[in-house]
Amino acid sequence: MSGMILPMLLKDIAFQAGGRRLLDGVSLRLEAGPKTVILGPNGAGKSLLMRIAHGLVAPSAGEVVWHAPDPGRRQAMVFQRPVLL
């Protein structure tokens, strides 16, 4: 199918800020198909993981790989708080 941006791969993603490791060794593969849900308690890193996946924050280590060469124009993310970009 033309225009597909999935699968998306997160390979050994880590993120460090203020001397603290907030994410460490996260790897996953999202395929086209059924919806995927990311669950966890407050402060678990769900929003940070989404920001990294969408290219809004660079990981300290690891790699984000989309099937499409420029997925930014064909993806969307709803923020927890309204933001005008």
Contact map, one row per residue, 1 for C-alpha under 8 A:
1111000000000000000000000000000000000000000000000000000000000000000000000000000000000
1111000000000000000000000000000000000000000000000000000000000000000000000000000000000
1111100000000000000000000000000000000000000000000000000000000000000100000000000000000
1111110000000000000000000000000000000000000000000000000000000000001100000000000000000
0011111100000000000000000000000000000000000000000000000000000000011100100100000000000
0001111100000000000000000000011100000000000000000000000000000000011100000000000000000
0000111110000000000000000000111100000000000000000000000000000000011000000000000000000
0000111111000000000000000000111000000000000000000000000000000001111000000000000000000
0000001111100000000000000011110000000000000000000000000000000011110000000000000000000
0000000111111000000000000111100000000000000000000000100000000111100000000000000000000
0000000011111000000000001111000000000000000000000000000000000111000000000000000000000
0000000001111100000000011110000000000000000000000000000000001110000000000000000000000
0000000001111110000000111110000000000000000000000000000000111111000000000000000000000
0000000000011111000011111100000000000000000000000000000000111100000000000000000000000
0000000000001111100011110000000000000000000000000000000000111000000000000000000000000
0000000000000111111111100000000000000000000000000000000000010000000000000000000000000
0000000000000011111111000000000000000000000000000000000000000000000000000000000000000
0000000000000001111100000000000000000000000000000000000000000000000000000000000000000
0000000000000001111110000000000000000000000000000000000000000000000000000000000000000
0000000000000001111111000000000000000000000000000000000000000000000000000000000000000
0000000000000111101111110000000000000000000000000000000000000000000000000000000000000
0000000000000111100111110000000000000000000010000000000000000000000000000000000000000
0000000000001111000011111100000000000000000010001000000000000000000000000000000000000
0000000000011110000011111100000000000000000000000000000000000000000000000000000000000
0000000000111100000000111110000000000000000000000000000000000100000000000000000000000
0000000001111100000000111111000000000000000000000000000000000000000000000000000000000
0000000011111000000000001111100000000000000000000000000000000000000000000000000000000
0000000011100000000000000111110000000000000000000000000000000000000000000000000000000
0000001111000000000000000011111000000000000000000000000000000000000000000000000000000
0000011110000000000000000001111100010000000000000000000000000000000000000000000000000
0000011100000000000000000000111110000000000000000000000000000000000000000000000000000
0000011000000000000000000000011111000000000000000000000000000000000000000000000000000
0000000000000000000000000000001111100000000000000000000000000000000000000000000000000
0000000000000000000000000000000111110000000000000000000000000000000000000000000000000
0000000000000000000000000000000011111000000000000000000000000000000000000000000000000
0000000000000000000000000000010001111100000000000000000000000000000000000000000000000
0000000000000000000000000000000000111110000000000000000000000000000000000000000000000
0000000000000000000000000000000000011111000001000000000000000000000000000000000000000
0000000000000000000000000000000000001111100001000000000000000000000000000000000000000
0000000000000000000000000000000000000111110101000000000000000000000000000000000000000
0000000000000000000000000000000000000011111100000000000000000000000000000000000000000
0000000000000000000000000000000000000001111110000000000000000000000000000000000000000
0000000000000000000000000000000000000000111111000000000000000000000000000000000000000
0000000000000000000000000000000000000001111111000000000000000000000000000000000000000
0000000000000000000001100000000000000000011111111000000000000000000000000000000000000
0000000000000000000000000000000000000111001111111100000000000000000000000000000000000
0000000000000000000000000000000000000000000011111110000000000000000000000000000000000
0000000000000000000000000000000000000000000011111111000010000000000000000000000000000
0000000000000000000000100000000000000000000011111111100000000000000000000000000000000
0000000000000000000000000000000000000000000001111111110000000000000000000000000000000
0000000000000000000000000000000000000000000000111111111110000000000000000000000000000
0000000000000000000000000000000000000000000000011111111111100001000000000000000000000
0000000001000000000000000000000000000000000000001111111100000001000000000000000000000
0000000000000000000000000000000000000000000000000111111110000000000000010010100000000
0000000000000000000000000000000000000000000000000011111111000000000000010000000000000
0000000000000000000000000000000000000000000000000011111111000000000000000000000000000
0000000000000000000000000000000000000000000000010011011111100000000000000000000000000
0000000000000000000000000000000000000000000000000001001111110000000000000000000000000
0000000000001110000000000000000000000000000000000001000011111110000000000000000000000
0000000000001111000000000000000000000000000000000000000001111100000000000000000000000
0000000000011110000000000000000000000000000000000000000000111110000000000000000000000
0000000001111100000000001000000000000000000000000000000000111111000000000000000000000
0000000011111000000000000000000000000000000000000000000000101111100000000000000000000
0000000111101000000000000000000000000000000000000001100000000111110000000000000000000
0000000111000000000000000000000000000000000000000000000000000011111000000000000000000
0000111110000000000000000000000000000000000000000000000000000001111110100000000000000
0001111100000000000000000000000000000000000000000000000000000000111110100000000000000
0011110000000000000000000000000000000000000000000000000000000000011111100000000000000
0000000000000000000000000000000000000000000000000000000000000000011111100000000000000
0000000000000000000000000000000000000000000000000000000000000000000111111000000000000
0000100000000000000000000000000000000000000000000000000000000000011111111110000000000
0000000000000000000000000000000000000000000000000000011000000000000001111110000000000
0000000000000000000000000000000000000000000000000000000000000000000001111110000000000
0000100000000000000000000000000000000000000000000000000000000000000000111111000000000
0000000000000000000000000000000000000000000000000000010000000000000000111111100000000
0000000000000000000000000000000000000000000000000000000000000000000000000111110000000
0000000000000000000000000000000000000000000000000000010000000000000000000011111000000
0000000000000000000000000000000000000000000000000000000000000000000000000001111100000
0000000000000000000000000000000000000000000000000000000000000000000000000000111111100
0000000000000000000000000000000000000000000000000000000000000000000000000000011111000
0000000000000000000000000000000000000000000000000000000000000000000000000000001111100
0000000000000000000000000000000000000000000000000000000000000000000000000000001111110
0000000000000000000000000000000000000000000000000000000000000000000000000000001011111
0000000000000000000000000000000000000000000000000000000000000000000000000000000001111
0000000000000000000000000000000000000000000000000000000000000000000000000000000000111
